[in-house]
């Protein structure tokens, strides 16, 4: 398990794709730590479920409007969201491969998965350096690309907030193309719904 509790600002990758998540939906923040992303999504008007095994760091979210916290051992215990579906799932700086199927199952129809974590090559720059916590080349694409529509994927070296090697993925459980430049939360889903409505309103003759 590797994730950073010290970061305070939401990831630029998460910010970039957050508005693809259907407006008014519920976002699952996996290994939430002190809750930088849970708070970010709550401010955007989403309901947020923040889960982490560290009860102490989760205390920073106590009483935050729109945020529900859950203390759970994601690696040593059962998946705490069996049967639940979320409009958005966010995972950053965390890798536990046995959870991949759980994340796919928990992502609802037209839900959005935003994932960003360390990859092979990061060992040159510090922690994490254990291969168990580093994505293999193309791993996010291989795991999620066959089940979801990949909207964006990046892999490589970054320098901000510190030198690191990362993989980043945004994927949607939706066959229709999404709006890559929504201006409000859920715009891509509203555009999809409008398109479906127009399609069904067209008469067979024209």
C-alpha positions in Angstrom: 0.0 0.0 0.0 1.4 3.4 -1.0 -0.3 6.7 -0.9 0.6 10.2 0.3 -1.3 11.8 3.1 0.8 15.0 3.0 -0.6 16.4 -0.2 -3.3 19.0 0.2 -4.4 20.1 -3.2 -6.4 17.9 -5.6 -4.4 16.3 -8.4 -4.4 18.2 -11.7 -5.4 15.0 -13.4 -8.4 14.6 -11.1 -9.4 18.2 -11.6 -9.2 17.8 -15.4 -11.7 14.9 -15.6 -13.8 15.5 -12.5 -16.7 17.1 -14.4 -17.3 14.1 -16.5 -18.8 12.5 -13.4 -22.7 12.8 -13.5 -23.9 15.7 -11.6 -25.4 14.9 -8.2 -23.8 11.5 -8.2 -21.8 9.8 -5.5 -18.0 9.6 -5.7 -15.9 6.9 -4.0 -12.5 8.1 -2.9 -10.3 5.0 -2.5 -7.5 5.2 0.1 -8.7 8.7 0.7 -6.0 9.7 3.3 -6.7 13.1 4.7 -9.3 13.7 2.0 -7.9 16.2 -0.5 -10.1 14.6 -3.3 -13.1 13.9 -1.1 -13.2 17.6 -0.1 -12.7 18.7 -3.7 -15.6 16.6 -5.0 -17.8 17.7 -2.1 -17.2 21.3 -3.0 -18.3 20.5 -6.5 -21.6 19.3 -5.1 -21.1 15.5 -5.2 -21.8 13.1 -2.4 -18.6 11.5 -1.4 -17.7 8.2 0.3 -14.1 8.4 1.6 -12.5 5.1 2.6 -9.1 4.4 4.2 -7.7 2.1 6.8 -6.2 5.0 8.8 -8.8 6.3 11.2 -6.5 9.1 12.4 -6.1 10.8 9.0 -9.8 10.3 8.2 -10.6 12.5 11.3 -9.7 15.5 9.2 -12.9 14.8 7.2 -15.1 14.5 10.3 -18.2 16.7 9.8 -17.3 17.8 6.3 -20.5 18.5 4.4 -21.3 15.8 1.8 -18.6 13.4 2.9 -19.2 10.0 4.6 -16.1 8.4 6.0 -15.5 4.7 6.4 -12.5 3.0 8.1 -11.7 -0.3 6.4 -8.7 -2.4 5.6 -8.8 -2.6 1.9 -6.1 -5.1 1.7 -6.7 -7.4 4.7 -10.4 -7.3 4.9 -13.5 -7.7 2.6 -14.4 -5.2 0.0 -16.7 -2.9 2.0 -18.8 -1.8 -1.0 -20.2 -5.1 -2.3 -23.4 -4.4 -4.2 -22.8 -0.6 -4.2 -22.5 1.4 -7.4 -20.9 4.8 -7.8 -21.0 7.5 -10.4 -17.4 8.2 -9.9 -14.4 6.4 -8.5 -11.1 8.1 -7.7 -7.8 6.4 -6.9 -4.5 8.3 -6.5 -1.1 7.3 -5.2 -2.5 3.9 -4.3 -2.1 0.4 -5.8 -3.5 -2.9 -4.6 -4.1 -5.1 -7.7 -6.6 -7.4 -6.1 -9.0 -4.4 -5.9 -9.1 -4.0 -9.7 -12.2 -6.2 -10.1 -13.9 -4.6 -7.2 -13.4 -1.1 -8.8 -14.9 -2.3 -12.0 -17.9 -3.9 -10.3 -18.5 -0.8 -8.2 -18.5 1.6 -11.2 -22.1 2.4 -12.2 -23.5 2.8 -15.7 -22.0 5.9 -17.3 -19.7 6.1 -14.2 -16.2 7.6 -14.4 -13.0 6.1 -13.1 -10.1 8.4 -12.5 -6.9 6.7 -11.6 -3.4 8.1 -11.1 -0.5 6.3 -9.4 3.2 5.4 -9.6 4.7 3.3 -12.3 7.9 1.3 -13.0 10.8 3.8 -13.2 9.7 5.7 -10.1 12.2 3.8 -8.1 14.9 6.2 -9.5 13.2 9.1 -7.7 12.4 7.6 -4.3 9.3 5.9 -2.8 7.5 3.9 -3.8 10.2 1.7 -5.2 8.8 -1.8 -4.4 7.5 -3.3 -7.7 4.4 -4.4 -5.8 3.4 -0.7 -5.7 4.5 0.2 -9.2 2.3 -0.2 -12.3 3.9 -2.2 -15.1 4.0 -0.6 -18.5 0.5 -0.1 -19.9 -1.0 -1.9 -16.9 -3.9 0.5 -16.4 -4.9 0.3 -20.0 -4.7 -3.5 -20.0 -6.8 -3.8 -16.9 -9.5 -1.3 -17.5 -9.4 -0.7 -21.3 -11.3 -3.8 -22.2 -14.3 -3.1 -19.9 -14.5 0.7 -20.1 -14.2 3.4 -22.7 -10.8 5.1 -22.2 -11.1 8.8 -22.4 -7.5 9.6 -21.6 -4.3 7.9 -20.7 -0.9 9.2 -19.9 2.4 7.5 -18.8 5.7 9.1 -18.2 7.8 11.3 -16.0 6.6 14.4 -14.2 8.4 17.0 -12.1 5.5 18.6 -10.1 4.8 18.3 -7.2 8.0 16.2 -7.2 9.9 14.1 -9.8 8.0 10.8 -10.3 7.0 8.3 -13.0 3.2 7.9 -13.2 0.4 6.3 -15.1 -2.9 8.2 -15.4 -6.2 7.0 -16.7 -9.7 8.3 -17.1 -12.3 5.8 -18.3 -16.1 5.8 -18.6 -18.7 3.0 -18.5 -20.5 4.4 -21.5 -20.4 3.3 -25.2 -21.3 6.7 -26.5 -18.6 9.4 -27.0 -18.3 11.8 -24.1 -18.0 15.6 -24.2 -14.3 16.2 -23.4 -14.9 19.9 -22.6 -17.9 20.0 -20.2 -18.4 23.4 -18.4 -20.6 22.0 -15.6 -20.6 18.8 -13.6 -22.3 16.1 -15.6 -22.4 17.9 -18.9 -21.1 15.0 -20.8 -23.8 12.8 -19.4 -26.5 15.3 -20.1 -25.3 15.6 -23.7 -25.4 11.8 -23.9 -29.0 11.7 -22.6 -30.1 14.5 -24.9 -28.6 12.6 -27.9 -30.5 9.5 -26.8 -33.7 11.4 -26.5 -33.3 12.9 -30.0 -32.5 9.5 -31.4 -35.7 8.0 -30.0 -37.8 11.0 -31.1 -36.9 10.6 -34.8 -39.6 8.9 -36.7 -38.7 5.7 -38.7 -39.3 7.6 -41.9 -37.0 10.4 -41.3 
